[in-house]
Amino acid sequence: MAVATPPAAAAPQPRKAAGGAFSWSVPLFLGPAALLLLGFLIVPTIYSLFLSFNRGRGGEFSNWVGFDNWVRLFTQDPDFLRLGFPPSGALWNNILWIVFYVSLTVFLGLLIAVMATRVRYEAAIKAIVFVPQAIAATSLAIIWRFVYSPDDETGLLNAVLGIGNVGPLSLLGNPDTVNWALIAVGIWGSVGFATVILSAAIKGISTEVLEASRVDGATETQIFWRIIVPMVSLPISVVAVTLVVGVIKLFDLIFVMTDGGPGTASRVIAFNMYQEAFPQGQFGYGATIAIVMLLLLVPIMIFNIRRFRATAVQQ
């Protein structure tokens, strides 16, 4: 005798608000974030954009000047950009930071992360390398001012060089060396961040892939460049983008260590914005520099979003 099978249960349907009624849960949860975004990002950005076309004395719309601030910024302000050889100015200093600070921080962080995974005291190495990252940028700058001090009674660097009868050197007082000295401080303070992030990414690489490459005769250098680097390319780009964003808004390290000096040799874009807007009271000109900073960040954010979307599609 055939046994009757019970009818299959209908799949549960998602609940909908009765009659398409409006639900207050959406604005209730999104409202606070939207208000913060509006008050601290959108409104100040619009205000700064309009202020960049004004003289902006005292932060008020006092005298519309059109594109005068923009023309002056890119053609008449050597503190922002001076073309020639070698070029100089705040924009050029930011380029130096992006090229050398970001690339060396990522490379050293990846190198330390790879080497640390091969020793038993990996956790201790990471903790030591990460310590500078835990120090506030202001404290970091004060520490390195003592290290760079030309007085060998105070400056650690010149005390060490004095053993070999070298120096004293005034790295922060020389326009030719000040930016490289500051970049070195930035690298020292950020390598720990890159190391921790990239170390977590390296641990996600299958050991079978690495062992198979060794069996096939690949050297450690080939494994590093042809296997590890490509497989952690997404975390590398995330770290690099984070560092680039930090460089574009870099201010505190420069302010504490050199105050933009000697002269204006170590100024960066954010420091220029502060200097023009607050001590000199040219808020319209300072707003112009702020909009330039925003425009520099937009393509970086677009690149980051596209990279994440492409990775999500591949997965």
C-alpha positions as semicolon CSV with decimal commas, in nm:
position;residue;x (nm);y (nm);z (nm)
1;M;0,000;0,000;0,000
2;A;0,143;0,338;-0,097
3;V;0,200;0,574;0,190
4;A;0,078;0,926;0,131
5;T;0,351;1,182;0,175
6;P;0,262;1,499;0,358
7;P;0,267;1,816;0,150
8;A;0,592;2,011;0,166
9;A;0,585;2,304;0,402
10;A;0,573;2,636;0,228
11;A;0,892;2,842;0,247
12;P;0,864;3,122;0,502
13;Q;0,804;3,459;0,342
14;P;0,977;3,773;0,468
15;R;0,755;3,989;0,681
16;K;0,643;4,318;0,541
17;A;0,493;4,612;0,712
18;A;0,114;4,590;0,689
19;G;-0,014;4,794;0,395
20;G;0,337;4,924;0,324
21;A;0,329;5,128;0,643
22;F;0,625;5,353;0,717
23;S;0,872;5,204;0,965
24;W;1,042;5,438;1,211
25;S;1,327;5,193;1,273
26;V;1,525;5,308;0,966
27;P;1,549;5,680;1,056
28;L;1,583;5,588;1,422
29;F;1,903;5,390;1,358
30;L;2,044;5,596;1,069
31;G;1,943;5,938;1,200
32;P;2,222;5,993;1,458
33;A;2,494;5,886;1,212
34;A;2,341;6,103;0,938
35;L;2,329;6,405;1,169
36;L;2,693;6,359;1,269
37;L;2,793;6,319;0,904
38;L;2,598;6,629;0,812
39;G;2,729;6,842;1,098
40;F;3,094;6,740;1,096
41;L;3,161;6,659;0,729
42;I;2,911;6,786;0,474
43;V;2,836;7,132;0,619
44;P;3,204;7,217;0,696
45;T;3,305;7,098;0,349
46;I;3,046;7,318;0,177
47;Y;3,139;7,609;0,404
48;S;3,510;7,568;0,326
49;L;3,440;7,544;-0,048
50;F;3,252;7,876;-0,051
51;L;3,509;8,032;0,183
52;S;3,787;7,941;-0,063
53;F;3,641;8,197;-0,304
54;N;3,638;8,468;-0,036
55;R;3,904;8,662;0,148
56;G;3,761;8,514;0,467
57;R;3,906;8,755;0,721
58;G;3,805;8,631;1,065
59;G;3,635;8,329;0,910
60;E;3,354;8,544;0,767
61;F;3,237;8,601;0,410
62;S;3,368;8,955;0,384
63;N;3,506;8,998;0,032
64;W;3,451;8,766;-0,264
65;V;3,769;8,726;-0,467
66;G;3,670;8,455;-0,716
67;F;3,958;8,228;-0,812
68;D;4,228;8,460;-0,674
69;N;4,306;8,225;-0,383
70;W;4,345;7,931;-0,620
71;V;4,564;8,121;-0,865
72;R;4,782;8,247;-0,582
73;L;4,813;7,899;-0,431
74;F;4,944;7,727;-0,744
75;T;5,136;8,010;-0,909
76;Q;5,243;8,268;-0,651
77;D;5,306;8,083;-0,323
78;P;5,655;7,930;-0,298
79;D;5,568;7,796;0,048
80;F;5,309;7,570;-0,116
81;L;5,493;7,481;-0,437
82;R;5,808;7,617;-0,598
83;L;5,895;7,459;-0,928
84;G;6,256;7,434;-1,033
85;F;6,540;7,206;-0,940
86;P;6,511;7,085;-0,681
87;P;6,142;7,165;-0,629
88;S;6,026;7,262;-0,282
89;G;5,721;7,367;-0,087
90;A;5,452;7,195;0,115
91;L;5,308;6,996;-0,177
92;W;5,652;6,866;-0,276
93;N;5,726;6,768;0,086
94;N;5,402;6,569;0,097
95;I;5,509;6,390;-0,222
96;L;5,840;6,299;-0,057
97;W;5,650;6,164;0,244
98;I;5,416;5,959;0,025
99;V;5,695;5,807;-0,184
100;F;5,954;5,730;0,084
101;Y;5,760;5,710;0,408
102;V;5,479;5,490;0,272
103;S;5,699;5,259;0,063
104;L;5,964;5,206;0,331
105;T;5,707;5,158;0,608
106;V;5,520;4,894;0,409
107;F;5,841;4,718;0,300
108;L;5,996;4,711;0,647
109;G;5,665;4,608;0,805
110;L;5,629;4,319;0,559
111;L;5,993;4,217;0,602
112;I;5,972;4,213;0,983
113;A;5,641;4,026;0,970
114;V;5,790;3,754;0,747
115;M;6,102;3,718;0,960
116;A;5,909;3,719;1,288
117;T;5,696;3,422;1,182
118;R;6,007;3,205;1,168
119;V;6,124;3,248;1,527
120;R;5,982;3,132;1,858
121;Y;5,973;3,478;2,014
122;E;5,746;3,624;1,746
123;A;5,510;3,783;1,998
124;A;5,796;3,965;2,173
125;I;5,926;4,104;1,843
126;K;5,582;4,232;1,746
127;A;5,534;4,392;2,087
128;I;5,869;4,572;2,068
129;V;5,810;4,692;1,712
130;F;5,454;4,805;1,795
131;V;5,552;5,017;2,097
132;P;5,616;5,338;1,895
133;Q;5,269;5,306;1,741
134;A;5,119;5,320;2,089
135;I;5,295;5,650;2,166
136;A;5,106;5,970;2,087
137;A;5,250;6,162;1,793
138;T;5,326;6,462;2,014
139;S;5,523;6,248;2,259
140;L;5,697;6,078;1,968
141;A;5,805;6,417;1,833
142;I;5,938;6,532;2,170
143;I;6,139;6,212;2,211
144;W;6,300;6,252;1,870
145;R;6,375;6,618;1,926
146;F;6,602;6,502;2,206
147;V;6,750;6,230;1,983
148;Y;6,828;6,481;1,704
149;S;6,948;6,758;1,933
150;P;7,287;6,896;1,811
151;D;7,403;6,919;2,173
152;D;7,589;6,596;2,243
153;E;7,502;6,636;2,612
154;T;7,134;6,602;2,517
155;G;7,108;6,452;2,172
156;L;7,150;6,075;2,158
157;L;7,242;6,072;1,789
158;N;7,523;6,325;1,824
159;A;7,646;6,155;2,142
160;V;7,687;5,832;1,944
161;L;7,848;6,011;1,649
162;G;8,082;6,189;1,887
163;I;8,240;5,855;1,975
164;G;8,378;5,846;1,619
165;N;8,460;6,219;1,622
166;V;8,173;6,292;1,379
167;G;7,946;6,591;1,414
168;P;7,773;6,747;1,580
169;L;7,497;6,738;1,317
170;S;7,192;6,961;1,319
171;L;6,959;6,749;1,110
172;L;6,649;6,949;1,198
173;G;6,825;7,281;1,137
174;N;6,947;7,203;0,786
175;P;6,697;7,247;0,498
176;D;6,872;6,969;0,305
177;T;6,826;6,708;0,579
178;V;6,521;6,813;0,781
179;N;6,261;6,630;0,570
180;W;6,461;6,307;0,563
181;A;6,505;6,323;0,940
182;L;6,130;6,372;0,986
183;I;6,046;6,090;0,744
184;A;6,275;5,859;0,944
185;V;6,078;5,945;1,259
186;G;5,751;5,874;1,079
187;I;5,877;5,536;0,961
188;W;5,996;5,445;1,312
189;G;5,653;5,529;1,450
190;S;5,447;5,343;1,187
191;V;5,639;5,023;1,108
192;G;5,470;4,851;1,403
193;F;5,126;4,917;1,255
194;A;5,228;4,772;0,918
195;T;5,396;4,474;1,085
196;V;5,090;4,372;1,287
197;I;4,846;4,405;0,996
198;L;5,066;4,226;0,744
199;S;5,165;3,956;0,992
200;A;4,798;3,862;1,030
201;A;4,767;3,848;0,650
202;I;5,077;3,628;0,615
203;K;4,937;3,379;0,865
204;G;4,642;3,336;0,630
205;I;4,869;3,196;0,356
206;S;4,849;2,819;0,337
207;T;5,168;2,651;0,458
208;E;5,116;2,389;0,186
209;V;5,172;2,655;-0,081
210;L;5,497;2,766;0,079
211;E;5,623;2,410;0,134
212;A;5,537;2,313;-0,223
213;S;5,733;2,606;-0,358
214;R;6,034;2,507;-0,147
215;V;6,011;2,149;-0,273
216;D;6,008;2,282;-0,630
217;G;6,337;2,459;-0,559
218;A;6,222;2,818;-0,503
219;T;6,456;3,030;-0,295
220;E;6,335;3,233;0,001
221;T;6,373;3,553;-0,200
222;Q;6,157;3,409;-0,479
223;I;5,898;3,294;-0,226
224;F;5,887;3,642;-0,076
225;W;5,843;3,834;-0,403
226;R;5,643;3,583;-0,609
227;I;5,420;3,419;-0,349
228;I;5,393;3,617;-0,026
229;V;5,375;3,967;-0,176
230;P;5,106;3,882;-0,437
231;M;4,896;3,688;-0,185
232;V;4,892;3,975;0,064
233;S;4,855;4,248;-0,197
234;L;4,512;4,355;-0,066
235;P;4,632;4,407;0,295
236;I;4,938;4,586;0,157
237;S;4,714;4,827;-0,037
238;V;4,498;4,883;0,273
239;V;4,804;4,967;0,484
240;A;4,945;5,189;0,208
241;V;4,619;5,381;0,166
242;T;4,593;5,429;0,543
243;L;4,946;5,567;0,551
244;V;4,885;5,797;0,253
245;V;4,574;5,940;0,422
246;G;4,782;6,000;0,734
247;V;5,050;6,178;0,529
248;I;4,803;6,414;0,363
249;K;4,670;6,527;0,702
250;L;5,010;6,517;0,872
251;F;5,050;6,807;1,113
252;D;5,143;6,727;1,473
253;L;5,486;6,576;1,407
254;I;5,592;6,877;1,197
255;F;5,444;7,130;1,438
256;V;5,623;6,992;1,745
257;M;5,959;6,903;1,592
258;T;6,031;7,191;1,353
259;D;5,730;7,429;1,340
260;G;5,769;7,406;0,963
261;G;6,131;7,516;0,971
262;P;6,406;7,590;0,923
263;G;6,227;7,873;0,747
264;T;5,953;7,689;0,561
265;A;6,163;7,389;0,452
266;S;5,962;7,121;0,631
267;R;5,609;7,252;0,582
268;V;5,343;7,011;0,459
269;I;4,996;7,084;0,324
270;A;4,810;7,053;0,654
271;F;5,067;7,270;0,833
272;N;5,038;7,532;0,558
273;M;4,661;7,534;0,600
274;Y;4,692;7,590;0,974
275;Q;4,959;7,859;0,934
276;E;4,762;8,059;0,677
277;A;4,424;8,028;0,849
278;F;4,497;8,078;1,218
279;P;4,820;8,268;1,292
280;Q;4,786;8,484;0,980
281;G;4,405;8,504;0,979
282;Q;4,368;8,430;0,606
283;F;4,081;8,186;0,644
284;G;3,982;8,205;0,279
285;Y;4,330;8,105;0,168
286;G;4,346;7,836;0,437
287;A;4,011;7,699;0,317
288;T;4,154;7,676;-0,034
289;I;4,437;7,457;0,095
290;A;4,184;7,246;0,287
291;I;3,984;7,182;-0,031
292;V;4,307;7,079;-0,206
293;M;4,362;6,823;0,072
294;L;4,010;6,692;0,017
295;L;4,064;6,667;-0,359
296;L;4,383;6,469;-0,299
297;L;4,197;6,223;-0,077
298;V;3,906;6,158;-0,314
299;P;4,097;5,946;-0,574
300;I;4,264;5,751;-0,294
301;M;3,925;5,661;-0,148
302;I;3,788;5,569;-0,491
303;F;4,087;5,340;-0,552
304;N;4,037;5,172;-0,216
305;I;3,665;5,113;-0,272
306;R;3,720;4,972;-0,621
307;R;3,994;4,743;-0,493
308;F;3,765;4,600;-0,225
309;R;3,481;4,553;-0,473
310;A;3,706;4,376;-0,722
311;T;3,833;4,144;-0,451
312;A;3,478;4,067;-0,338
313;V;3,376;3,977;-0,695
314;Q;3,675;3,745;-0,734
315;Q;3,590;3,565;-0,411
